[in-house]
Amino acid sequence: MPYYSIQADFENIDSPELIAASLFLLQQDGWTIIDYNATFLNTEKETIGKQKALLTVSISRNEVTITADSELAEQANQFVVDSFTNNLHTFVSAPSFDAKVRDLKHHYFMNNPLQAVEEDSPQKANSSILNTVFSFRKNFRVTPALVIINVIIFIVMAVTGVSIMSPETAEILNWGANFRSFVLRGEWWRLFTACFIHIGIFHILFNMWALYDIGFFLERMIGSWRFAFAYVIAGLAGSLNSIVFHYATPSAGASGAIFGMFGLFLALLTTNILEKGFRNAMLKSIVPMILFNLLLGTSAMIDNAGHIGGLIAGLICGYLFSWHYKNPRSKFINVLSFVLPTVLIITSGFIINKKLPDTYLAYEKIMDTITTIEKDALDLEAHPNYNGDKAIEKWDAAIVEINKASALKLNKDIDFRNERLLFYLQKRRQEAVLLKNPIENSLLLKQTSQSVDSILKVLNTKEE
C-alpha cells in the first residue's frame, strides 16, 4: 500500500501539547481517532472513493514523524501529510496557541484545573466563605466532604469535653489516634481513624487550610475518585510510617494524607502531561513549601515520619496516574494505578505486623517478670529457713529487669515510675542483706522497712 512519511520540525513544544493540537485539527477535518497517547496518535478517514486512509503522528526524542498510509496514489498521501503539517505549523505558531493548547491538552489527557478555577471565580466572588468551602461541584466533592468530616469530628470531641487547645493523650487515643502498641494488638482501624483526629484547634485549622488549598486544584485535575483513593492510601502510608518510627508516642491528624496530595501533585508536575508554563509556575511554589514543612517537621512536636510516608505514597500514586494519562486507552494501566498502591499498603502492613516489635508489650512482660521475681523473693524471706543469698539473687535479677525497662524510654510518666521502682527494688535487696543478721541489724532493718513501705504507697497510688 502506498505511503508517504516526513520528519517534521516542531521546536519548543512538548509531546502532549503537539499530540493534543494534532487531535484537535484532525477531528475537525473528519478523521476518526483510533488510538493515542502522549507521544503517538493513529487516525483513519474514509475517502470519497470509499477507500480508507491512515494518518499517524509519532514523536521520539523530539523528532516528529508524520505518515499517511492508504490505497491512494503516493501524491495523494503526500498531499495529506503536507496539508496536515502546514495546518499544524500554522496552528501552533498562532499567538493564541499557548492559551488554546492548555484546554486541548487537558481535554484529551486530563481535566483542566485552571479552567475549572476560572469558571468558579464569578461564583466565588458572589458567595460567602462558607458557601465556597462547603460547596460541592463536579469533580470537587471529596475535598469539601473531607473538610466537613474533620470539622464535625473535632466539634463533637470538643463538646464531649476534649480540650480544643491541648487534648490529653488518653483523650485522643479514646477517639482513635494512632499508636503502635494498639495497632499491633489488632486495632488496625486506628491507621485510618487517626487521619480524622486532630490535636488542638491550630492543628485542624492549618491542616484543613492545606487540604482545601491542594484539593481545590488537584481533585478537579485528576477526578474525585482518584483523589479520594490517593488520599486514603497516603493517609494509611503516613500512619504506617509513623508507627515504624514512633513506638511510644500517639499520632493523629490529616497531615500525612495531605502531604500525599502534595506529593501526587509534585509527581504530575515533574512529567510532561501538564502545560509547561503551569508546571514551572507551580513547581516554584510547591517544592519550597514541601521542603519547608519537612524542615519544620524536625520539631519534636511534629510527626515527620507520617509526613514522609504520605509524601512517598502520593508520589507513587502520582506517577502511576501520569502513566495512565499518557496511555488513557490502556485498561491495564488504569487498573494497575489503583491495584499497585493497594497491594503495597497491604504488604507493608503485613510486614510491619510480623517484624515490628511491640515495645509496650515488651515492657508489660518485663513488669510481669519483676512481679514474679518479687513474689519468689518475698516467699524466701518469709520462709523459716531463710536463705539470704538466694533472696539477694532474686532482687538482683529484678534490678536487671527494671534497668531493661528503663532503657525502653517509653514516656516521662513511665520513666519516673521506673526510677521509683528501681529505688524500691534496691531497698528490698538491702533488706534481704540485713535479714541475714536481723538482731544485729534491727535498727537498719526498721529504717529500711519504713522506706519500703513509703515507696510502696507511692507506687500503689500511681497504679490506681
Secondary structure in CASP SS format (residue, H / E / C, confidence):
PFRMAT SS
TARGET T0000
AUTHOR 0000-0000-0000
METHOD secondary structure of the structure
MODEL  1
M C 1.00
P C 1.00
Y E 1.00
Y E 1.00
S E 1.00
I E 1.00
Q E 1.00
A E 1.00
D C 1.00
F C 1.00
E C 1.00
N C 1.00
I C 1.00
D C 1.00
S H 1.00
P H 1.00
E H 1.00
L H 1.00
I H 1.00
A H 1.00
A H 1.00
S H 1.00
L H 1.00
F H 1.00
L H 1.00
L H 1.00
Q H 1.00
Q H 1.00
D C 1.00
G C 1.00
W C 1.00
T E 1.00
I E 1.00
I E 1.00
D E 1.00
Y E 1.00
N E 1.00
A C 1.00
T C 1.00
F E 1.00
L E 1.00
N E 1.00
T E 1.00
E E 1.00
K E 1.00
E E 1.00
T C 1.00
I C 1.00
G C 1.00
K C 1.00
Q C 1.00
K E 1.00
A E 1.00
L E 1.00
L E 1.00
T E 1.00
V E 1.00
S E 1.00
I E 1.00
S E 1.00
R C 1.00
N C 1.00
E E 1.00
V E 1.00
T E 1.00
I E 1.00
T E 1.00
A E 1.00
D E 1.00
S E 1.00
E C 1.00
L C 1.00
A C 1.00
E H 1.00
Q H 1.00
A H 1.00
N H 1.00
Q H 1.00
F H 1.00
V H 1.00
V H 1.00
D H 1.00
S H 1.00
F H 1.00
T H 1.00
N H 1.00
N H 1.00
L H 1.00
H H 1.00
T H 1.00
F H 1.00
V H 1.00
S H 1.00
A C 1.00
P C 1.00
S C 1.00
F H 1.00
D H 1.00
A H 1.00
K H 1.00
V H 1.00
R H 1.00
D H 1.00
L H 1.00
K H 1.00
H H 1.00
H H 1.00
Y H 1.00
F H 1.00
M C 1.00
N C 1.00
N C 1.00
P H 1.00
L H 1.00
Q H 1.00
A H 1.00
V H 1.00
E H 1.00
E H 1.00
D H 1.00
S H 1.00
P H 1.00
Q H 1.00
K H 1.00
A H 1.00
N C 1.00
S C 1.00
S C 1.00
I H 1.00
L H 1.00
N H 1.00
T H 1.00
V H 1.00
F C 1.00
S C 1.00
F C 1.00
R E 1.00
K C 1.00
N C 1.00
F E 1.00
R C 1.00
V H 1.00
T H 1.00
P H 1.00
A H 1.00
L H 1.00
V H 1.00
I H 1.00
I H 1.00
N H 1.00
V H 1.00
I H 1.00
I H 1.00
F H 1.00
I H 1.00
V H 1.00
M H 1.00
A H 1.00
V H 1.00
T C 1.00
G C 1.00
V C 1.00
S C 1.00
I C 1.00
M C 1.00
S C 1.00
P C 1.00
E C 1.00
T H 1.00
A H 1.00
E H 1.00
I H 1.00
L H 1.00
N H 1.00
W C 1.00
G C 1.00
A C 1.00
N E 1.00
F C 1.00
R H 1.00
S H 1.00
F H 1.00
V H 1.00
L H 1.00
R C 1.00
G C 1.00
E C 1.00
W C 1.00
W C 1.00
R H 1.00
L H 1.00
F H 1.00
T H 1.00
A H 1.00
C H 1.00
F H 1.00
I C 1.00
H C 1.00
I C 1.00
G C 1.00
I H 1.00
F H 1.00
H H 1.00
I H 1.00
L H 1.00
F H 1.00
N H 1.00
M H 1.00
W H 1.00
A H 1.00
L H 1.00
Y H 1.00
D H 1.00
I H 1.00
G H 1.00
F H 1.00
F H 1.00
L H 1.00
E H 1.00
R H 1.00
M H 1.00
I H 1.00
G C 1.00
S H 1.00
W H 1.00
R H 1.00
F H 1.00
A H 1.00
F H 1.00
A H 1.00
Y H 1.00
V H 1.00
I H 1.00
A H 1.00
G H 1.00
L H 1.00
A H 1.00
G H 1.00
S H 1.00
L H 1.00
N H 1.00
S H 1.00
I H 1.00
V H 1.00
F H 1.00
H C 1.00
Y C 1.00
A C 1.00
T C 1.00
P C 1.00
S E 1.00
A C 1.00
G C 1.00
A C 1.00
S H 1.00
G H 1.00
A H 1.00
I H 1.00
F H 1.00
G H 1.00
M H 1.00
F H 1.00
G H 1.00
L H 1.00
F H 1.00
L H 1.00
A H 1.00
L H 1.00
L H 1.00
T C 1.00
T C 1.00
N C 1.00
I C 1.00
L C 1.00
E C 1.00
K H 1.00
G H 1.00
F H 1.00
R H 1.00
N H 1.00
A H 1.00
M H 1.00
L H 1.00
K H 1.00
S H 1.00
I H 1.00
V H 1.00
P H 1.00
M H 1.00
I H 1.00
L H 1.00
F H 1.00
N H 1.00
L H 1.00
L H 1.00
L H 1.00
G C 1.00
T C 1.00
S C 1.00
A C 1.00
M C 1.00
I C 1.00
D C 1.00
N H 1.00
A H 1.00
G H 1.00
H H 1.00
I H 1.00
G H 1.00
G H 1.00
L H 1.00
I H 1.00
A H 1.00
G H 1.00
L H 1.00
I H 1.00
C H 1.00
G H 1.00
Y H 1.00
L H 1.00
F H 1.00
S H 1.00
W H 1.00
H H 1.00
Y H 1.00
K H 1.00
N C 1.00
P C 1.00
R C 1.00
S C 1.00
K H 1.00
F H 1.00
I H 1.00
N H 1.00
V H 1.00
L H 1.00
S H 1.00
F H 1.00
V H 1.00
L H 1.00
P H 1.00
T H 1.00
V H 1.00
L H 1.00
I H 1.00
I H 1.00
T H 1.00
S H 1.00
G H 1.00
F H 1.00
I H 1.00
I H 1.00
N H 1.00
K H 1.00
K H 1.00
L C 1.00
P C 1.00
D C 1.00
T H 1.00
Y H 1.00
L H 1.00
A H 1.00
Y H 1.00
E H 1.00
K H 1.00
I H 1.00
M H 1.00
D H 1.00
T H 1.00
I H 1.00
T H 1.00
T H 1.00
I H 1.00
E H 1.00
K H 1.00
D H 1.00
A H 1.00
L H 1.00
D H 1.00
L H 1.00
E H 1.00
A H 1.00
H C 1.00
P C 1.00
N C 1.00
Y C 1.00
N C 1.00
G H 1.00
D H 1.00
K H 1.00
A H 1.00
I H 1.00
E H 1.00
K H 1.00
W H 1.00
D H 1.00
A H 1.00
A H 1.00
I H 1.00
V H 1.00
E H 1.00
I H 1.00
N H 1.00
K H 1.00
A H 1.00
S H 1.00
A H 1.00
L C 1.00
K C 1.00
L C 1.00
N C 1.00
K H 1.00
D H 1.00
I H 1.00
D H 1.00
F H 1.00
R H 1.00
N H 1.00
E H 1.00
R H 1.00
L H 1.00
L H 1.00
F H 1.00
Y H 1.00
L H 1.00
Q H 1.00
K H 1.00
R H 1.00
R H 1.00
Q H 1.00
E H 1.00
A H 1.00
V H 1.00
L H 1.00
L C 1.00
K C 1.00
N C 1.00
P C 1.00
I C 1.00
E C 1.00
N C 1.00
S H 1.00
L H 1.00
L H 1.00
L H 1.00
K H 1.00
Q H 1.00
T H 1.00
S H 1.00
Q H 1.00
S H 1.00
V H 1.00
D H 1.00
S H 1.00
I H 1.00
L H 1.00
K H 1.00
V H 1.00
L H 1.00
N H 1.00
T H 1.00
K H 1.00
E H 1.00
E C 1.00
END
